[in-house]
């Protein structure tokens, strides 16, 4: 395909400002996602002054705070971090689904990257594996997705 540009190697976070919104529910997991996200951003050129970390009670509350940060004009990209583990009731479906839909809505409404680093797992062990365990750190992955998407949007 002609005219295709691969932005996957443009992970330079320098000069970009990030809002990271993290859910305290399942905080043992989310702390690791936050460490992964902030570590990845700093390793790719962001400074601590470029990062704003905001904690909320749970994943359901992520979109409203993302929305506030998006309307403030002080960030180039947002990262949503949380962990929802399936239980014995349909609560998981509502929380995970509304969280994902809300994050996507903020991204579309503000034409701003909102990287979805919210784990939605069936078990605690699956969450551990994705928060710095055998399957990497999805917080770091989300942060790098935010960098790449911010750079794509700058160039378009």
Buried (B, 14 or more C-beta within 10 A) or exposed (E): EEEEEEBEEBBBBEEBBBBBBBBBBBBEBBBBBBBBBBBBBBEBBBEEEBBBBBBBEBBBBBBEBBBEBBEEEEBBBBBBBBBBBBEEEEEBEEBBEBBBEBBEBBBEEBEBBBBBBBBBBEEEEBBBBBBBBEEEBBBBBBBBBBBBBBBBBEEE
